[in-house]
Amino acid sequence: MLIHVNQEDRQFHLTNGKVSYIFHVMKNGQLGHLYYGKALRQREDFSHLQAYDVPTGATTHVYGDDPAFGLETLRQEYPAYGNSDFREPAISVSKTTANHVPNFTYESYQLHDGKPNLDGLPATYTKENHEASTLQIILKDEFLQAELILNYTIFRDKPVITRSASLINKGSEELVIERLMGASLDLPDKDFVFTHLAGAWSRERHVKERRLETGIQSIFSLRGASSHHHNPFLALKRPEATEHAGEVYGFNFIYSSNFLMQVEVDHYDTARLTVGIHPFGFKWNLKQQASFQTPEVVMVYSNQGLNGMSQAFHALYREHLMQEQWKQAVRPILINNWEATYFDFNEEKLVNIAKSASELGIELFVLDDGWFGKRNDDTSSLGDWHVDLAKLPNGLESLAEKIAATGMKFGLWFEPEMISPNSELFSEHPDWAVGIPGQPYTLGRNQLVLDFSRQEIVDYLYEKMAGIIRKTNLAYIKWDMNRNMTEAFSPKLAVHQQGEFFHRYILGVYDLYDRLTREFPHVLFESCAGGGGRFDPGMLYYAPQAWTSDDTDAIERLKIQYGTSFAYPLYSMGSHVSAVPNHQTLRSTPLQTRANAAYFGTFGYELDPVKLTEEERADIKEQVAFYKEHRALIRDGHFYRLMSPFANNETAWMVVSQDQSEALIGWYKVLATPNPKKQQTLRLSGLDETKAYKVAGSERMYFGDELMNVGLTLPTEFNGVNGGSAERGGDFQSQVYYLKQLEK
C-alpha cells in the first residue's frame, strides 16, 4: 500500500519506503501540510506533527476562541490569499461579477491505481497500474460554486511524488483564474541552498547556488518558452549536502512555456515553494462546467545528495516520461550538415557527405536549415514547407532515396512554429503571425511566430509535415524554435481572453507533437530552440532527445552537459563532435577530447567528413565503433558526477551499469598546470566494492573499494622535465576509461 488514509482524522500519508508525504484536513476544512522527507513508518495518527506554538501577538487568526490558529503561521497544502495568510498564494480565482476570497474546503478523496493522464498536457505516466498510486483530494468553494482537485501520485520504487491541480466551474457564472499553481509546499525552515540552472544562448544550464534568505527568490520565464535563461528546475539542498550525501529536494515543471518557481521566506524563517504557470499576463476565463488543468510538478527527495536526486529524475524520465517506443531503442549516430555547408548545398554535395559518413559507420544523415522555399539565408521562407528546386531539382524524395542507398537513414530540420515576413505563407496569411494589429512587429532572427493558439494553423502544419514524412520515409525530425515571443496577441481571441494566449499557444505545440508522434511513432524527434532554449520535461515527453546547446565546443559542453544532468538523463542530450576551430568559440580542441565529451549523450557529428584527413577518418571510425559498443550502458546506466567544472580545472563523471558489472568514466582537464603532483588519481562511485574490475586496454586491475576510496590512477602528466616519460600534457586533455568486472 502506497497511500494510507485515516478517514476519522482525515489524514493522508503517501509513502513507499523511500519518501513520505503527509498532510491532513485542518479544523477550518482547508488542507494543512505535516511532513515531506525521508520515509516514516505508518502510524494511525500524525496530528502531533502540526505545531501551533508560533507567537501570535502580531498575527491574525481564523477563530476568536483560538488565537493560535492563524493561517499566517500554519503550513498549508494549497494556500489562498486574504484569509489571514499574507504570503503569496497557490490560487487566485473569482467570479466576473463579484470579488471573493477563495475558500476551498475539503469535500472528499479518491484513490486510483496507476496514474490518470492529464488532458492535452505532457506528464509522467504508468504502463501498469502497480507502478504508482494516485490520490485525488476534492475541495469545494460554495460561493464560487467551483471544485478544486489536487492530484498526488507516488511511484512505487522511486523517491518521487508528482502533483498537479485542476479547477472545475460547477456554477452558472464564468470564473476568472488569475493564478493556479501546479504545487505549493510549505517547509518548516529556510536552511537550504537554492540551486538552479541558468545561462543564455550557447551557455545554457550553468549551476548556480545561493542561500535562502528572508524575502522571495525566484526563477522564471516570460518568453513563451522555458528559455535558455532559467530551466524549470530547482533544488533545495541542505548546506552540508554534497553530490553523494545529505538531503536534497528537487523540483521540475513539466511545461514548456512561461513558468514561475519561487521560494518565499517569511518573518518566522519558514519557506514556501510555489511552482506553476507564471501568473504575470495570465488570466483564464473558465466557462460553466469547464475545467482547467495545471501542468505537472515532479518532486524528488534524496538523502544521498544531489547525485541521488539526479538519478531519481533520470530513472523517472527514462521509464515514465519518454514515449514507450524510445525507452529501450538504440538512438542512431547522426551527422548533421549544418556546420559543413550552412545554406550552401546541392544534392551532390549532400550525397557525398552521406556516402563519406556511411563509410565511417554513421547511421543517420540530417539535412538542416535551407532545403525549403527560397531559403538562402535566415531572412526568408519559413512557413513555405516545399522543397527548393533550385538546390534540389530532383526533390526531397530523390535525395531521400540516395541517402537510403548509402545505408543511412534520412532526417530533416523543421521550424514549424515560425513564419518569415518574406514568405509565400505570410503574403497569403499575414494574420497568422502573432502580433497586435496595427502595431509594429518585433523580429527575432528575421522571423515572426505563427499563432499556434489557432487550430487551423496547427492543422496546416500537421498536413505539411505529415506529407513530407510520408513521401520521404523520414526517420528523424529536428524541431527548432529560434526566437521568443513578443507582442503576444492573437486576433482570434477576444480582448478579455488575451491572458489565455501563452497557454493556448503551447497547447497547440503539444497538439501538433502529439498528432505527429502518434501517427509516425518510428520518427525520432529531437527538440531544439536555438539550442537549449526549450530543454524541459514537457518537450522530453514527445521528443526523447533535445539539442543541448548550439555551442558544440567540447570545453563549453563540459559545463552545459554537467548542469543539464542535474535533472535530465544522458540519453536525452544531443551531443556532437564538431569541426575546429569551433564555430561558436573559435577554440581548437583535439578530436579525441571532442569525442570524449560527446560520448556522454546521444552521439553524432557536425562537420564535413569529405574534408577529413585519413588519420581523422580512422579516428572517427574508432569513435563510432566505441560508442556503438557502449551506448546501451550510456542509455540505461546510473550517472555519477565526480568533479565539477564550476569548481575545478578538471571535470569528471561516469556511468555504471545497473548490475555494477561495467562502467564508463570521462575525465577532462581544461588547462595545463606547471609542475603537477607526481601521481594523480580519480575517485569513482557506484561500483561494487567487493568486485575486481579491469581497465580496458591495459593490464591494470582494481577492486571496487580501491577505486572508490583511493582512486583510478591517471596517466603521468608532463611536468617540465619528464618529456620522455610523460603520458599526457597540454591544454584540453581528456581520458575515457571502460571498466569491466572480472569473472573471478
N, C-alpha and C positions, 0 to 999 in steps of 0.2 A: 504494500500500500504506500503510495507516494503522497497522498493528501489525506490528512486527518482532520475531521470536523467534530468539534464539541458543540452540538446543537443547543444544549442547555445554556452554556455560557457564550455561545456564538463566537467561537474561536476557530482559527484556521491555521494549520501547520503543514507547509509543504516541505518535505524532506526526502532525501534519497541516500543518506549516509555520507554524503559529500558536502551538503549545504542544507541549511534550514532557513525558512522564511515564515514568520509568524505574525499574524495580525488578528484583530478582534473588532467587534461592534461595541462602540462606547455607549454610555448611557444616554447620549443625545441622539443615538441612531446612526451617527457617522462612523467611519472606519478609523481605528487607531492602529498605528504600527507598533509592534512589540520587539521584533528581533529580525536581523538578517546577518548571516555569517556562517561560521563552521557548524556542521551538523550537530544538533542536540537530540537527545533521546526524547521520544514522545512521552508526554505525561498528560493527565486529564485536564489540568488547569494551568494556564500560563498567566493568569491575571496579575500575579505578583510582579511581572516584568513591566507593568505600567506604573510609572512614578508620578506622583502628584506633589512632590516636595519642593518644587521650584518656588522661590519667593514671588509673592503675588501682589505686593504693595502697589506696584505701578502697572499692573496688568488688568485687562478686562476679563470678565468671566461670564459664563453662559447662565448659571443658576444663582439666584440670590442667596440660597442657603449653602452654596458650595463655592467659596471664592477660590479654591484650588483648581477647579475645573475651568481652565481658560484655554481656548484653542491656540492662543499665542505661544503657549509653552508646551503643548502636547504634540507628540509625534503622530502624524496622520498618514493615511494611505493615498488620498486623492483630495487635497485641500481646496477650499474656495476662499475667496477674499470677502471680508465685510462683516463677518460674524465673530469677532474677537480674535481673528488671526490676521496680522498685518504683513505677513511675509507674502512673497509672490505665489500666486495660486497655480493649480493644475487646470482649473476650468473657469471660464467666464462665459455665461450664456444668458440671454434674456429674451423676452417677447418683444416683438416690434412695437407693441402698443403700451408697454409698461416696463419700468425698471424693477429689478428684483435681485436680491442677494441669493445666489444659488444655495439650496439646502437639500442635498441629495442624501436620503437616509436609507438604511438597509431594508430591503424587501424580502430577498430570498437568495438562494445559491443553487448552482447546478454543477455536477461533476460529469466529465466526459473522458472516456478512454481515448488516447491519442491526442490529436490537435486539430481543431477546425481550421479551415482555410480562411484567410482574410480576403473578402471580395474585392477584386480589382487591384490588389496590392501584393508585392513580393513579400514573402515571410518564410520563416522556418516551417518545416513540415515533418510529418512522420509517415513512414510507409506501412508500418504495423502499429496497431493500437497499443501494444505493450511497451512501445518505446518511450511513451510520455503519458502524462495525465494533465488534464486541464480543469481548472476551477474558474467558474464564472460567477461573479458577485453582481446581483441586480440591485440597483439603488433607484429610488424614485424621488422626484420633486413634485409635490402636489400642485403648487402654484403654476409651475411651468407645464405641468402635465407631460413630463418627459421622463424617460427611463435611461439610466446610465449603466452600462455593462462593463465591468472591469474583468479583463481576461488575464489569467495567470497560468502558464504552462511550465511544468517541471519535467526535465528529461531524466530518464531512469538512471543512466550511468554517467552523467556529466554534472559538474557543479554549475548548472545553467538554469536560469529561470527567464522566461520571456513574458513581456507584459504589453498590453495594448488596451484601448478603451473605445467604446462605441456609444453614441448618443442617438436615441430614437425619439422622435417627436410623436407623442401619443395624443396630442391635443388638436384643437380646431384652428389654432393660430400658428403662423410661421414663427420660428425661432431664429435668433441670430447668434451664431457661435463666434466668439472673438478669440477664444483660447481653449484648446482641448489637447492636452499633452498626452504623449504615449505612456509616460510613467512619472511618478513623483516618489521620492524616497527621503524620509527624514532620518538622519543619522544622529547618534547620541552626542557626538563631539566633532571638533574641527581638526583633529590631529591627523591630518592627511597631507600628502603631496599631490597636487593637481598635475596630472601627467597627460599630455595630449600631443597630437601630431599636426604641425603647422609648416607653412612654407609658401611657395609661389611656383609659377611655371618653371619647370626644369630643376627645381629643388624641393619637391613635394615631400611631405610626411617626415620632417625632421622632428626629433624627440625634444619636447620642451617640458620643463618641470618648474613648479613653484609651490610654496607652502600656502595652504588655505589661511585666509585671514578675514577679519570682520568685513562684511560687505558682499558684493556679488562679483564672482569671477565666471567668465563665460567664454565659450567658443560658439561660432555661428556662421551661417551663410545667408546672404540676401541676394545671391547672384542667379537664382533659378537653377542652380546645380549645387551639389555638395561641396565642390570647389577644390582648387589646388591649395587654398589658403588655410582651411581648417577641415580636417577629416571628421566625420560624425562619430568619433571615438573619443572616449575619456576614461582614464583610470584614476582612481583614488587609492593611493598606496600609503601604508603606514611609513613614517620617516625612516624606520630601521629596515624596511623591506628592501631586498635585493633582487637580482634576477632569479635566484633559486630558493629564497626563503622569505618568510614574512607574509603578512596579509595584504591582499590587493583586491579591490572591487573594480571590475571592468564593465564598461557600458558601450554599446554600439547601436546605432539607429539605422534600421533597415529602410532607408529612404534616400532619394537622390536629388532632392530639391532643397528649398530653404529650411533650415533647422536651427534649433537652439538647444545647447547643452550648458546648463549653468548650475553653479553651487552658490547658495546664499548662506552666509554665516551670520547668525543673529547675535543679539546682545547677551545671550547666555552661552555663546560658543557652541551651539548646535548647528548642524549643516543640513540644508535642504537641497537635494539634487532634483532638477526637473529636466526632462528630455522630451522633445517633440517638435512639431511643425512650428517654425518661428511665428509668433503672433503678430509681428510688425507687418502691416499690409495684408493681413489675413482676416477675412470675415466671410463666414459661410452661412448662407440663408437656407435653413432647414425647413422644408415644406412639411405639411401634415403627413404623418405616417412614414416619412422618410427617415433615413438613418445616415450617420456619418461615422466612418471607421478610421481611427488613427493608425498610422504605421506602427510597426512593432519595435519594441526596445528589447535588446538582448542584454541580460545581466549575468556576469560571471563572477563567482567568488573563488579566490585562490588563497590558500595558506602556504603555497610553495612559490611565492614571489611572482614577479612579472612573467617569467617564462611559463610558470604553471597556468597563469591566466591566458597567455597566448596559445598554449597547447589546447586549452579548452575551446577557445574560439575556433582554432584550426579544425579540430575534430568535429565541432558542431557544423561548421560551414561545409566541410567535405561530405558529411553524412546527411545533413538535414537542411541544406540551403541550395547547393548546386543541384541542377536538374539530374534526374536519375541516370540518364544515358551517359553523363560525363563523370560520374563518381569514380569509376574504375577504368575509364577509357584512356588509352595512351594518346597523348597530345602529339601531333606531328611537329617535327622540327621544320621551321619555315624559313624562307628567305623573302624579304620584302625589298622591292625595287626602289623605294623612295630615295634613300641616300646614294643609290647607284646612279639614278637617272633624273630625279625630281620630275619635272614636267616634260622633259626632252626624251621621248622614246618613240619607237615604232615596233611593229610586230617582230621584225628580225632581231632587233636588239633584245627584246624581252625573251624571245625563244632561246637566244644564245645564252642569256643569263640562266634560264631554266635548265638547259642542257648541261651547262657547266656545273650548276649546283647539284643536279641529279647525280652527276659522276662522283660528287663528294659524299653522297648518302643523304642529302637533304630531301625532305619528303613533301613539302608544300611550297608552291610559288604564289606570292601575294602581289597583285597589281594594285598599287596605291593610287593616290590622287592623280587626276589628269586624263582619265580614259573616256570622259563623257562630254557632251555638249561641244563647246569650243574652248576647252579649259587648257590654256597655255600658261596661265599664272593664276594667282588666287583672286582675281578681280571679276571672274565671270562664271556662269553656267551651273552653279549649284541649284538643284531642282530639276535640271534637264537630264534626266537619267536615261539617256540613249547614247550609244557609242559614238565617239568622234571618229568618223570615217576618214578624216584627213590623216589621223595617226594609225588607225587600224582599219584599213579599207576592206578587209575581209570579215570584219565584225568580231564581236566577242566570242561567238560560237567557234569560229575558226581558231582563234587564239587558244580557247579552252581545249580544243581537240589536240592542238600541237603541244600544249603543256602536258596533257594526259599521255601523249605519245612518248614523252621523256620519262614516264614512270612517276610523275609528280601529280599531286592534287592541285586544284586551282582555287584561289581565293581572290576576293575583291574588296576594295575600300569604298565605303559609302559615308556620306554625311547627310543623312535623310532629314534631320531637323532644321536644315538651313536653306536659305534661298539667296541668290545673288541679285542685286538690283539690275545687273547686266545679264539677264537670262530670259529665255523664252517664257518660262513659267511666271516670272514677275510681270512681264508685259501682258500676259493673259489674265493673271490674278493678283494684281497689286494689293488687294485687300487681304490676301493670305498671309502677309507678313505681319508680325507682331509690331504694333506701334499705335500712336494716338492720331486719329485722322486730323489732318490739317496742321500737324506739328512736325518739325524736322525729325528724321530718323538719326539715331546714333549707330554708326557702323562699327563692327568689330571684325578684324581680318577681312575687310571689304565685303562683309556679308550681313544679312539680316536673319531673323529667326522665324521659322514657319509657326503658325498658330496651331499647335497640337492640342489645344483645348477644343478644336472643331473636328467633329467626327469625319466630315467629308475630306479633310486634309489627311487624316490618318489613313482613311480608306484609299486615297490616291497613292500615298507612299507604299501601302501594302501591295497594291496591284503592280506598281513599278518594280519593286524589289522581288516580289514573288515571281514575276515574269522572267526576270533575269536569272534567278536561281534555277528555274525550270529549264531555260534554254541552254545554260552553260554547265549544269550539274555542279554548281558551286559546292565546295566542301567547307568554306570558311568565309566569314564576313568580318571585316574590321569596321566597327560602327563608331565614327568620330563625331565630336561636337566641339567646335573650335572657338566658341565665344559665349559669353554670359549674357544675361537678359537685361535689356534697357527698354524704357517706355513700355512697361509690361501692361499692355491693354489689348483686349480683344473686342473688335467691333460687334461681334456676335453675342457678347454678354451685355446685359443691361448695366447701367451705371452702378446700381446698388449691388451688382454681382461681381464687380471687378476684383474684389478681395478674394474671389474664388479662383482667379486666373492661374496663379502659380501651381496650385494643387491640381487643377484640371489639366494643365499642361503636362505635368509629369505622369498623370494617369493616362494621357494619350500616348506618351512614350512607352509606358508599361504595356498598354494595349497592343501597340504595334509589335513590340518584342514578343509578347505572348502569342499573338497570332502566327508570327513567323516561326518561332521555335516549336510550336505545336504542329504546324504543317510540315516543317522541314527539320525534324529532330536530329538528322545526321549533320546539319550545318553547325560548325563550331563558330560561335560568335565571340569576338574579343571586343570589349568595350574600350572606348578611348574618348578623352575630352581634352584635346590639346595635350595629350599625355595623360597625366594622373589627375585631371580636374573633376572626375566623377568616379573615383575608385572607392566604391562603397558597397555594402552588402545588398542594397537594392538592385544594383547592376549585376552583382555576382549571382543573383537568383536566375537571371536569364543568360548571362554571358559568363561562363565559368572561368574566364581569364580576362585580365584587363591590362592595357598598355600602361606600365607602371609609371613611366615618365618619358617625355620626348628627349630628355637628356640620356644619351646612351654611353656617356663617358664612364668607364669602369670604376674610376675612383669616386666620382659623384654618386654612382649607383650603390656604393657601399652604404652610405648614409640613407639613401632613399629606400633601398630594399630592407635594411635593418629596421627602419622606422615602420615600414609597411607591415613587417612581420609581427608587430605588436598585436594586430587583430586579424590579419589575413594570411591564409596558408600559402606556402611557396608556390604551389601549383596553380595559384591564381595570378601570379606575377609574370607579365610579359617581360622577358629579359633577353636581350640580344647582343651579339658581338657586332660592333660597327667598325667602319673604316677609320683610319687615322691619317692626319690629325683629326681628332674628334670634331664633328660639325657643330657642337654646342660650346665646347671649351677650348678648342684648338690644341688640346693636350694629346701627346702621343704616348701610348702605353703599350707594353708588349702584348702580342697576340695571345700568349698564354694567360696573362692576367685578365684580359678582356673575357676570355672563355671561363676562367676560374670564377669570376664574379657572376657571369650569366648562367652557369650551370644551376644555380640555386633559384630556379624559377622555371618558366616554360621557355625552352631554349630556342634560339634562332639567330639569324644574321641580317645585318643591314649594310650591305656592301656589294660591290660588283665582283663576282668570282672570276669573271673573264680577265680582270686586270691583276689577279694574284700571281705571285711567283710560284714556281714549282714547289719550293720549300714551304710556302704558306699553304698551298693546296694540300700538301702532305700533312701539315699540322692540323688543318681543318678537318680532313678526313678522319684523323685520330680523335679529334674533339667530338665529332658527330658520333663516332662509334662508342666513345666513352659515355656520352650522355644517353645513348640508347640502352647501354648496359645498365645504367643506374637510375633511369627516370622513374621506374616503379618505386624505388626507395625514396626518391625526392617527393613523389606524389603521396605516398602513404606513411612515411616515417614521422617520428616525433622530432620537432625542430628545437634546437637549443642555441641561444645566443651566448657567446663565450667572452667576447671583448667588444666594447662599444666604440665605433668610430667617432662618437661625440665626446669621448673621454680620453682616447688614446690615438697614437700614431699607427696603431695596429688595430685590425678588426679580425674577429674570428667567430665562426658559427659552425654548426654541424647538424646532420640528420641521422637519427638512429632508427633502425627498423623496429617494428613493434615487438618482435621477439628478441631484440637486442643482439642479434647474430651478426649484424653488419652495420657499418657507419661510414658516412662521407663527411669529411672535415674540410672547411675552407679557411685559410689563413692569409692575411694580406697586410703588407707594410707599405705605407704611402711614401714616406721619405726616408732615405738612408740616414743613419746616425753614426757619427765617428766613434771608434773605439768601443763597440758594444761589448757586453759581458760575454765571456768565453762560451758559455753554454746557455741556450735558451730552450725553454720547454713551454708547452701549451697544455694547460689542464683541460680535460674533457669532461663531459657529463653524460648521464643517461645510459651508461654501459652496465653490464653485469659484472660486478666486482670480483666474482669468483671464476670468471671465464678468461681464457687466454685468447688474444687477438693478434693476428699477423698483419703487418703493414704491406699492402700490395706493392710489388716492385722492389722489395728488399727482403732480407732475411730476418729483420727485426721482429721480435715477439714481445708482447706486453700482457700482463694481467690487467683486468678492468680496474682493480683498485689502484694499481700503479698509475694508469692513465688519468684517473680522476683525482688522485691526491699528489702525485709527483708531476706527471705530465708527459706528453709526447715530445720527444727530442726533435728540435728543428735543426735543419742543416747549418753547418758552420758559416757564419757571416764574415765577410771581408771587414777587417779592422784597421787597414792601413799598412800592415806589414805581412799579412799571410796570403798574399795574392795567389800563390801556388796551391794552397790547400783550401781556400775559401770555396764554399759550395753555392753561395748566393751573395748578392750585393746590389747596390744601386737603388734608385727610386722605383716605386711601383712594383715591389716584389709580391709574389703570391705562391702558395703551395696548396694543392688539393690532395688529400690522403684518403685512401679507401682501406678500411679495416674489415677483416673477416674473422669471425670466431673459428678457432681451431676445433677440430672434432674431439681431440683428446688433450 
